[in-house]
Amino acid sequence: MGNAAPYNEVNYGNFVESSSQVPGEELKGEPNCTPAIRNPNIPPGGKLTENGDFKSLKLSFLKLCEDYGDEDYLGTRAVLPDGQLGEYEWATYNQIKEKALKFSRFLQEKNLCPRSFIEKDISGCKTDREFGFLGIFAKNREEWVTTDLACIFNDITSVPLYDTLGTGAIEFIINQTEIKTLCCTADKIKTLNRLKRNGKIDTVETLIVFDEWDRKKTENSPLQILSFHDCIDQSKDEVVLNDPELNSILCLCYTSGTTGVPKGAMISQMNMTCLIASLPNTGITLQDNDIHISYLPLAHTFERCIISASYMLRFSVGFYNGNILKLKEDLFALRPTLFASVPRFYNKLYTGIKQRLAQSGCCRRKLAQKAIRDKLNNFHTNGEVTHAIWDKLIFRVFKQGLGGNVRYMITASAPIKPEVLDFLKVCFCVPIMEGYGQTETAAATITLPNDKNTGNVGGPLECCEIKLRDVPELSYFHTDKPNPRGEVCIRGNNLCAGYFKAPDKNKETFDKDGWALTGDIGELLPNNALKIIDRKKHIFKLSQGEYIAPEKLENTFIQNLVFKNIFIYGDSLQDYIVAIVVLEKEEVEKYAEREELEYDNYEEFIKSDTMKNKLLKLFEEFRVTSNLNSLEIPKNLYIHDEEFTVENGLLTPTFKLKRGEAKEYFIEQIKEMYGGAIFQGE
């Protein structure tokens, strides 16, 4: 499709005209869509991958235990007598299996996850079915995974809660699922007791606590509080468990909630097994000693997919200590071979390395710059990320920053700049794959390790197919030259069963032919790799009638290192957009030096009209360098002095901007930037 210059890289997919998923069904060569694209490993007339050799997560894990039961599986850093963290201590596959089976039997015997029949019109499923729920409210740890396996062993649907969720979202999820039992850590007891006393979570009756707590302080608790380890000790072997089926709902993954209330995507056993069955053909070759460090929230599908893969593909998992500020210490102690993260983390790595090089001596800096140029040229020519000389002289120290053993890195959850990925690949001397998906689809595409072109998210996994649909209001069409553009649509065995108790929301996301409408705007490159270029769902219209895509602008402006955070806001009653920005202090100081701006007090300087005008001029420069129109340039801005974080409610746990919360947080500043004018929604 298209007349672009030759693209001499790996083939990421083939167009198909008919689908063998439903014999005789045409893939609707809709006039407003591209044909569907499937993974090139799917033969003509072949089916999308379902579960391959994996009959279920339960049977796959039990087979791993049978074959490798005495090998290390889950690792946790020991707490020393002085409170310091020691080396990792490991539990074997068999030890975790026994704990999970015993805990599952205890839950079954005590009826702590009672099953209730829910009709399809209410649940959002395609069929009427029974549900038994268990909540998990904790940071990543051995007990979290053990509890998840206990749910899998007895066909219980786990309901993970983000550790940093506000009480409003916690209440909503608990009340929607009518959870009776929650597994949590001791630091959550006080909050949950308060919610129970205030009548906010009436269905919850029991807490099962992973760690130790002051039992005297909970003697008058309105909830029954049990010890996780006591539950395991009191388990009875004769209790019979329920075997899950492929259409069993594995978990409810609630959307991060950038807007509106959370939606619970029903992830089935099939959704997870088809993904993992597709992974062996992505170019990632696992070894016997592979270790993954788990620190991204397990309640998010990205980390959840990785942990589920460990149930089936055999690699060890070490958990971070729970304090993200000490992650570097965990990396040194664990020395992982597999590292997965999100663009926010990789951008910080990029900035940190750049700053370190800038501060080094002249000779060292010039040598490093030459090494980076040589390796980038080598990578863009033949895809190699290693160099016999430069890696030993320059880059070994950077690789040691992640423990020294990393073989593969993965990024997902949000867009990342190509130059950042290329730079990090040559600095860490390993491939970095970029994946794409959503809560509703989990993983859908991934780049191959040998792809020397960044800026795309690869092609479809073997379990799904993709197509692009026209978005006339943003002038994206499948007939665009040189490449087709449009809304990314995904269909396949990885699609969730729907939103729990939100059938109306299902109609907004899934069309009648089973396609998930992602809201992301994509471009199909000549080798059928998908490139995400815009976002449909967060667009807004200015008073002139022109549409603005704020995420595209934020991702463009953030390329200047002076910006740490950016929030672009616009309103249909106004004729221009505004920006709230947080600045990188070191970059501001460098910028001030280059521009010969003098100041005595940094905090006063960044709030000054001089700095504000310089930043507005900086935005104007993007108009030329990034080919933006005048309406895409902020005409006013507010400089905020506190970073956007999960803790202050401006970011989701996967570090995406929460637009609704950001608007409320900065409502007074927005009014001021619009001169006190009325805007929509007031």
C-alpha positions in Angstrom: 0.0 0.0 0.0 1.4 3.4 -0.9 4.4 4.6 -3.0 7.0 5.1 -0.2 10.7 4.6 -0.7 11.9 1.0 -0.4 11.7 -0.3 3.1 14.2 -3.1 3.3 13.4 -4.5 6.7 11.6 -7.4 8.2 8.0 -8.1 7.1 5.6 -7.5 9.9 2.4 -8.8 8.3 0.4 -9.8 5.4 -3.0 -8.4 4.1 -5.7 -11.0 4.1 -9.0 -10.9 2.3 -10.9 -13.6 4.2 -10.9 -14.9 7.7 -10.7 -18.6 8.5 -11.8 -17.8 12.1 -15.4 -18.0 10.8 -15.5 -20.2 7.7 -16.9 -18.3 4.7 -16.9 -14.9 6.5 -15.5 -12.1 4.5 -13.1 -9.7 6.2 -15.4 -6.9 5.2 -13.3 -5.0 2.7 -15.1 -2.0 4.1 -14.8 1.1 1.9 -13.4 3.1 4.9 -10.8 0.5 6.1 -7.6 -1.2 5.1 -7.8 -4.9 4.7 -6.9 -6.8 7.8 -3.2 -7.6 8.5 -2.1 -10.8 10.2 1.3 -12.0 11.4 3.3 -13.4 8.5 3.7 -16.7 10.4 -0.1 -17.3 9.9 -0.4 -19.2 6.6 -3.1 -18.3 4.1 -6.4 -19.7 5.3 -4.8 -20.4 8.7 -6.3 -19.6 12.1 -5.1 -17.1 14.6 -3.2 -18.7 17.5 -5.4 -19.8 20.4 -3.4 -21.6 23.1 -0.8 -23.5 21.2 0.6 -26.3 23.3 -0.7 -24.7 26.5 -4.0 -26.2 27.6 -4.4 -23.7 30.4 -2.4 -21.5 32.8 -3.0 -24.1 35.6 -1.8 -27.1 33.7 1.1 -25.2 32.2 2.3 -24.2 35.6 1.9 -27.7 37.1 3.9 -29.1 34.1 6.7 -26.6 34.9 6.7 -27.7 38.5 6.8 -31.4 37.4 9.8 -30.7 35.2 11.7 -28.0 37.1 10.1 -28.0 40.5 13.3 -27.6 42.5 14.6 -24.6 40.5 14.3 -21.1 41.8 11.2 -19.2 40.8 10.2 -16.2 43.0 12.8 -14.0 44.7 12.5 -11.5 47.5 15.2 -9.4 49.2 15.8 -10.5 52.8 15.3 -7.9 55.5 18.4 -8.0 57.8 18.2 -7.5 61.6 19.2 -3.8 61.3 16.4 -3.2 58.8 18.6 -3.1 55.8 17.9 -5.1 52.7 20.1 -8.2 52.0 20.5 -10.6 49.1 17.5 -12.2 47.3 16.1 -15.3 48.8 14.3 -17.7 46.5 11.3 -20.0 46.6 11.2 -22.9 44.1 8.4 -23.7 41.7 7.3 -26.6 43.9 7.3 -24.4 47.1 5.1 -21.8 45.4 2.8 -24.5 43.9 2.2 -26.0 47.4 1.5 -22.6 49.0 -0.9 -21.7 46.2 -2.7 -25.1 46.3 -3.1 -24.9 50.1 -4.4 -21.3 50.0 -6.8 -22.2 47.2 -8.2 -25.0 49.3 -8.6 -22.8 52.3 -10.5 -20.2 50.3 -12.8 -23.0 48.9 -13.4 -24.7 52.3 -14.3 -21.4 54.1 -16.3 -20.2 51.1 -14.5 -16.9 51.1 -15.0 -16.4 47.4 -18.7 -17.4 47.0 -19.9 -17.9 43.4 -22.8 -16.0 42.1 -24.7 -16.4 38.8 -24.7 -13.3 36.7 -26.7 -13.0 33.5 -24.9 -11.9 30.4 -27.0 -8.7 30.0 -25.7 -7.6 33.4 -22.1 -9.0 33.4 -21.3 -7.9 29.9 -20.1 -11.4 29.0 -21.4 -13.2 25.9 -23.0 -16.0 28.0 -24.5 -16.3 31.5 -22.0 -17.5 34.0 -20.9 -17.8 37.6 -18.3 -15.6 39.1 -16.3 -16.0 42.3 -14.1 -12.9 43.1 -11.0 -12.3 45.3 -9.5 -8.9 45.6 -5.7 -8.3 45.7 -4.6 -5.0 47.1 -0.8 -4.8 47.5 2.5 -4.0 45.7 4.3 -6.7 43.8 5.5 -9.5 46.1 5.7 -13.3 46.3 2.3 -13.5 48.1 0.6 -11.5 45.3 1.7 -14.1 42.7 0.9 -17.0 45.0 -2.6 -15.7 45.5 -3.0 -15.2 41.8 -2.1 -18.9 41.2 -4.5 -19.9 44.0 -7.2 -18.2 42.1 -6.2 -19.9 38.8 -6.2 -23.3 40.6 -9.8 -22.9 41.6 -11.3 -20.9 38.8 -11.6 -17.7 40.9 -11.5 -14.3 39.2 -8.9 -12.1 40.8 -9.6 -8.4 41.1 -6.3 -6.5 41.4 -6.4 -3.0 42.9 -3.6 -0.5 42.1 -1.6 0.2 45.2 -1.9 3.9 44.6 -5.6 4.1 43.8 -7.6 6.7 45.5 -10.4 5.7 47.9 -13.1 6.6 45.3 -11.8 4.1 42.8 -11.3 1.5 45.4 -14.9 1.9 46.6 -16.2 1.7 43.0 -14.4 -1.5 42.1 -15.2 -3.3 45.3 -18.9 -2.4 45.1 -19.2 -3.2 41.4 -17.7 -6.7 42.0 -19.3 -7.2 45.5 -16.1 -8.7 46.7 -16.4 -10.6 50.0 -12.6 -11.1 50.7 -9.6 -9.0 50.1 -5.9 -10.0 50.3 -3.8 -7.0 51.2 -0.7 -5.8 53.1 -0.9 -4.5 56.6 -0.6 -0.9 55.6 -4.1 -1.2 53.9 -5.9 -2.3 57.0 -6.6 1.1 58.4 -8.0 2.5 55.1 -10.2 -0.6 54.6 -11.5 -0.6 58.2 -12.4 3.1 57.8 -14.3 2.5 54.5 -16.1 -0.4 56.1 -17.2 1.6 59.2 -18.4 4.4 57.0 -20.6 2.0 55.0 -18.6 2.5 51.8 -17.6 -1.2 51.2 -20.5 -3.1 52.7 -19.9 -6.4 50.9 -16.3 -6.9 52.2 -16.2 -9.2 55.2 -12.7 -10.6 55.4 -9.2 -9.3 55.0 -6.3 -11.8 54.5 -3.1 -10.0 55.3 0.2 -10.9 53.6 2.6 -9.6 56.3 2.6 -9.0 60.0 0.5 -6.4 61.8 -0.3 -5.2 65.3 -3.2 -7.5 66.1 -4.1 -5.5 69.3 -4.9 -2.5 67.2 -7.4 -4.5 65.1 -9.2 -6.3 67.9 -12.3 -4.1 67.3 -12.1 -4.2 63.5 -15.4 -4.4 61.7 -13.7 -6.9 59.4 -12.5 -10.4 60.0 -8.7 -10.3 59.6 -6.7 -13.4 58.9 -3.1 -14.1 58.3 -2.1 -15.3 54.8 0.4 -17.8 56.3 -2.1 -19.0 58.9 -4.6 -19.7 56.1 -2.0 -21.9 54.3 -1.2 -23.8 57.5 -4.9 -24.5 58.2 -5.6 -25.8 54.7 -7.1 -29.3 54.2 -5.7 -31.5 51.4 -9.1 -33.2 50.8 -10.8 -30.1 49.5 -11.8 -30.4 45.9 -11.0 -27.5 43.5 -12.6 -26.3 40.3 -10.7 -26.6 37.1 -10.8 -23.4 34.9 -11.7 -23.5 31.3 -10.2 -21.5 28.5 -13.2 -19.1 28.6 -13.0 -18.7 32.4 -12.4 -15.1 33.5 -8.9 -15.0 34.8 -9.0 -11.4 36.2 -10.7 -8.1 36.0 -8.1 -5.5 34.9 -9.5 -2.1 35.6 -8.5 0.6 33.1 -6.0 3.1 34.4 -8.7 5.8 34.5 -7.3 8.7 32.5 -10.9 9.9 32.2 -14.2 8.8 33.9 -14.7 5.9 36.2 -12.6 2.7 35.9 -13.8 0.0 33.6 -13.2 -3.7 34.4 -11.9 -5.5 31.4 -12.7 -9.2 31.7 -9.4 -11.0 30.8 -10.0 -14.7 30.1 -7.7 -17.7 30.3 -7.8 -17.8 26.4 -6.7 -14.1 26.3 -3.6 -14.8 28.2 -2.6 -18.2 26.8 -3.0 -17.1 23.2 -0.6 -14.2 23.9 2.0 -16.3 25.5 1.7 -19.0 22.8 2.5 -16.2 20.3 5.7 -15.0 22.1 8.2 -17.7 21.0 8.0 -16.4 17.5 8.8 -12.8 18.4 12.6 -13.3 18.3 13.0 -13.4 22.1 15.0 -16.5 23.0 14.7 -17.5 26.7 17.6 -19.1 28.6 17.6 -21.3 31.7 19.0 -18.5 33.9 16.7 -15.7 32.8 15.4 -13.4 35.5 12.8 -10.7 35.3 12.5 -7.8 37.8 8.9 -7.1 38.7 8.2 -3.6 39.8 5.5 -2.3 37.4 2.0 -2.6 38.9 0.8 -6.2 38.7 -2.7 -4.8 38.4 -1.8 -3.5 34.9 -1.9 -5.8 31.9 1.7 -5.2 30.9 3.2 -6.6 34.0 0.4 -9.2 34.3 1.2 -10.6 30.9 4.9 -11.0 31.9 4.1 -12.8 35.1 1.6 -15.0 33.3 4.4 -15.8 30.8 6.5 -16.9 33.7 3.8 -19.5 34.6 4.2 -21.0 31.2 7.6 -20.2 29.6 9.9 -20.8 32.6 11.9 -17.8 33.9 12.5 -16.5 37.4 11.0 -13.4 38.9 12.6 -11.1 41.5 10.4 -8.5 43.2 11.5 -5.0 43.9 11.6 -4.0 47.5 8.5 -1.8 47.3 10.3 1.5 47.2 10.8 2.7 43.7 13.5 5.1 44.8 15.6 2.1 45.7 15.0 0.2 42.5 18.7 0.7 41.5 19.7 -1.2 44.6 17.4 -4.1 43.6 18.9 -4.1 40.1 22.4 -4.5 41.5 21.3 -7.3 43.9 19.2 -9.2 41.4 21.2 -8.7 38.1 18.1 -9.4 35.9 18.4 -10.5 32.3 14.9 -9.3 31.3 13.9 -5.7 31.9 10.5 -4.2 31.1 9.5 -0.7 31.7 7.5 2.3 30.4 8.7 5.4 28.5 8.7 7.6 31.6 11.5 5.4 33.1 13.4 5.2 29.8 13.2 8.9 29.3 14.8 9.5 32.7 17.6 7.0 31.8 18.2 8.9 28.6 18.3 12.3 30.3 20.5 10.9 33.1 23.1 9.5 30.6 23.1 12.6 28.6 23.7 14.7 31.7 26.5 12.4 32.9 28.3 12.6 29.5 27.9 16.4 29.4 29.5 16.7 32.9 32.5 14.4 32.0 35.9 15.7 31.0 36.5 17.0 27.5 38.5 14.0 26.3 36.1 11.5 27.8 33.1 13.3 26.5 34.4 13.5 22.9 35.4 9.8 23.0 31.9 8.9 24.2 30.3 11.0 21.5 32.3 9.3 18.8 31.4 5.9 20.3 27.7 6.7 20.2 28.0 8.0 16.6 29.8 4.9 15.5 27.3 2.5 17.3 24.3 4.4 16.0 25.7 4.2 12.4 26.4 0.6 12.9 22.9 -0.1 14.3 21.1 1.8 11.5 23.2 -0.1 8.9 23.1 -3.7 10.1 21.0 -3.7 13.3 23.9 -4.5 15.6 23.8 -3.0 19.1 27.1 -4.3 20.3 30.7 -3.2 19.5 33.8 -5.1 20.5 35.8 -2.1 21.5 33.4 0.7 22.5 31.3 -1.6 24.8 34.3 -2.3 27.0 35.7 1.3 26.9 32.5 3.3 27.2 29.2 1.4 27.6 30.0 -1.2 30.2 29.3 1.3 33.0 25.8 2.0 31.7 25.0 -1.7 31.4 26.1 -2.1 35.0 23.4 0.4 35.9 20.8 -2.3 35.3 22.8 -5.0 37.0 25.1 -5.9 34.1 23.2 -9.0 32.8 20.2 -7.6 30.9 19.7 -9.3 27.5 16.4 -7.9 26.4 14.5 -4.7 27.3 10.9 -4.0 26.5 8.9 -0.7 26.5 5.1 -0.4 26.3 2.2 1.5 27.7 2.9 4.8 26.0 4.7 6.3 23.0 8.5 6.8 23.2 10.7 8.9 20.9 12.7 6.9 18.3 15.9 8.8 19.2 15.6 7.8 22.8 15.2 4.1 21.9 18.2 4.2 19.5 20.4 5.9 22.1 19.5 3.5 24.8 20.0 0.5 22.6 23.6 1.4 21.9 24.2 2.5 25.5 22.9 -0.7 27.0 24.1 -2.9 24.2 20.8 -4.9 24.0 17.7 -4.9 21.8 14.8 -2.9 23.1 11.5 -4.1 21.7 8.5 -1.8 21.7 5.1 -3.3 22.3 1.6 -1.9 21.8 -1.7 -2.8 23.2 -4.4 -1.7 25.6 -6.1 -3.1 28.7 -8.8 -4.5 26.5 -6.4 -6.2 24.1 -3.3 -6.8 26.3 -0.4 -7.1 24.0 -1.3 -6.8 20.3 1.9 -5.9 18.4 5.7 -6.0 19.1 8.8 -5.1 17.3 11.4 -7.7 16.5 14.9 -7.6 18.2 16.6 -7.4 14.8 14.6 -4.4 13.5 17.0 -1.5 12.9 14.2 1.0 12.4 12.5 2.5 15.5 9.4 4.7 15.5 7.0 1.8 15.0 5.4 -0.8 17.3 5.9 -3.8 15.0 3.2 -6.0 13.6 0.4 -8.1 15.0 1.1 -11.1 17.2 -0.1 -14.5 15.9 -3.2 -14.3 18.0 -4.7 -11.2 16.4 -5.2 -9.1 13.3 -5.3 -5.3 12.8 -6.7 -2.8 10.4 -7.0 1.0 10.1 -10.4 2.8 9.8 -10.9 6.3 8.4 -11.2 9.2 10.8 -12.5 12.0 8.6 -12.7 14.6 11.4 -8.9 14.4 11.8 -8.3 13.9 8.0 -6.9 10.4 8.4 -7.8 8.0 5.6 -6.8 4.5 4.5 -6.2 5.9 1.1 -3.6 8.4 2.3 -0.2 8.6 0.5 2.5 7.4 0.9 1.0 5.2 3.7 -2.5 4.4 4.9 -3.6 6.1 8.1 -6.6 5.7 10.4 -7.9 4.5 13.8 -6.2 1.2 14.9 -8.7 -1.6 15.1 -7.8 -5.0 16.7 -9.6 -8.4 16.5 -8.5 -11.7 17.8 -8.2 -14.2 20.7 -6.5 -11.6 22.8 -9.5 -9.4 23.1 -11.1 -9.3 26.5 -14.6 -10.7 27.1 -15.9 -7.2 27.6 -16.3 -4.7 30.4 -17.8 -6.1 33.7 -21.3 -4.9 34.3 -20.9 -2.2 31.6 -22.6 -3.6 28.5 -23.2 -0.1 27.2 -19.5 0.6 27.3 -18.9 -2.6 25.3 -20.8 -1.1 22.4 -18.5 2.0 22.5 -15.3 -0.1 22.2 -16.3 -3.3 20.3 -18.1 -3.2 17.0 -20.6 -5.8 15.8 -17.8 -7.7 13.9 -15.7 -8.1 17.0 -13.2 -5.3 16.3 -11.9 -3.3 19.3 -11.8 0.4 18.4 -8.7 1.6 20.2 -8.9 5.4 19.7 -5.3 5.4 18.6 -4.4 6.7 15.2 -1.9 4.5 13.3 0.0 4.5 10.1 1.0 1.3 8.2 4.5 1.5 7.0 5.5 -0.3 3.7 6.6 -3.4 5.6 3.2 -3.4 7.4 4.7 -2.3 10.7 2.3 -0.2 12.7 3.3 3.4 13.7 1.2 5.2 16.3 0.9 8.8 15.3 -2.0 10.4 17.2 -4.9 9.8 19.6 -8.5 10.1 18.7 -10.2 9.8 22.1 -8.7 12.9 23.7 -9.2 15.3 20.8 -11.1 18.5 21.4 -12.5 21.3 19.1 -11.6 25.0 19.4 -14.1 27.7 18.7 -12.9 27.9 15.1 -14.1 24.3 14.6 -10.6 22.9 14.3 -9.7 19.7 16.1 -6.7 19.5 18.4 -5.0 16.2 19.5 -3.3 17.2 22.8 -1.3 14.0 23.3 0.4 14.4 20.0 1.4 17.9 21.0 2.6 16.9 24.4 4.7 14.1 22.9 6.2 16.7 20.5 7.0 19.4 23.0 8.4 17.0 25.6 11.3 16.3 23.2 12.9 19.5 24.5 14.7 18.4 27.7 13.7 21.6 29.5 10.2 20.2 30.0 9.6 17.5 32.6 5.8 17.5 32.3 3.3 19.1 29.9 -0.4 19.3 30.0 -2.1 20.8 27.0 -5.6 22.1 27.5 -8.2 23.6 25.1 -11.8 24.4 25.1 -14.5 24.6 22.4 -15.5 28.1 23.6 -11.9 29.4 23.2 -9.8 30.0 20.1 -6.4 29.0 21.5 -4.8 26.3 23.6 -2.9 26.7 26.8 -0.1 24.7 28.5 0.8 23.8 32.1 4.5 22.8 32.3 6.9 21.5 34.9 10.6 22.3 34.1 13.8 20.3 34.5 16.0 22.5 36.8 19.3 21.4 35.3 18.1 22.0 31.8 16.7 25.4 32.7 20.0 26.4 34.1 21.8 25.3 30.9 19.1 27.1 28.8 19.6 30.3 30.9 23.3 30.1 30.4 23.0 29.7 26.6 20.5 32.6 26.4 22.6 34.7 28.7 19.8 35.1 31.2 20.9 36.2 34.7 19.0 35.5 37.9 19.6 35.3 41.7 16.7 33.0 42.7 15.7 30.0 40.6 12.2 29.7 41.9 11.5 33.4 41.2 13.2 33.1 37.8 11.0 30.3 36.5 7.9 32.3 37.5 9.1 35.4 35.8 7.7 36.9 32.6 11.1 36.5 31.0 11.1 32.8 31.4 7.4 32.6 30.4 8.1 34.5 27.2 11.2 32.4 26.4 9.1 29.2 26.7 6.3 30.6 24.5 9.0 31.4 21.9 10.2 27.8 22.3 6.7 26.5 21.5 6.7 28.7 18.4 10.0 27.1 17.2 8.2 23.7 17.2 5.7 25.1 14.7 8.5 25.0 12.1 10.6 22.1 13.2 7.6 19.8 13.8 5.3 21.1 11.0 2.5 22.3 13.4 -0.2 24.8 12.6 -0.7 28.0 14.5 -3.6 26.6 16.5 -1.4 23.8 17.8 0.9 26.3 19.5 0.0 27.3 23.1 -0.7 31.1 23.4 -0.4 31.1 27.2 1.2 28.9 29.8 1.5 28.4 33.5 4.8 27.1 35.1 4.1 24.7 37.9 6.8 23.9 40.5 5.7 20.3 41.4 6.3 17.3 39.2 3.2 15.4 38.0 3.2 12.1 40.0 1.0 9.1 40.8 0.9 10.3 44.4 -0.5 13.7 43.7 -3.2 12.2 41.5 -2.0 13.7 38.2 -0.7 10.4 36.7 -2.1 6.9 36.5 0.0 4.1 38.0 1.4 3.6 34.5 2.4 7.3 34.4 -0.2 8.5 31.9 -1.6 11.9 32.4 -5.1 11.9 34.1 -6.7 14.7 32.1 -9.8 15.1 34.1 -7.9 15.3 37.4 -5.4 17.7 35.8 -8.1 20.0 34.6 -9.7 20.1 38.1 -6.2 20.5 39.7 -5.3 23.5 37.6 -8.8 25.0 37.1 -7.9 28.4 38.6 -4.7 28.6 36.5 -6.7 27.7 33.3 -9.3 30.4 34.0 -6.5 32.9 34.5 -4.8 31.9 31.2 -8.1 32.4 29.5 -8.5 35.8 31.1 -11.3 34.7 33.4 -13.5 33.8 30.4 -16.2 31.1 30.7 -15.3 27.8 29.2 -17.1 24.6 28.5 -18.2 22.5 31.5 -18.1 25.4 34.0 
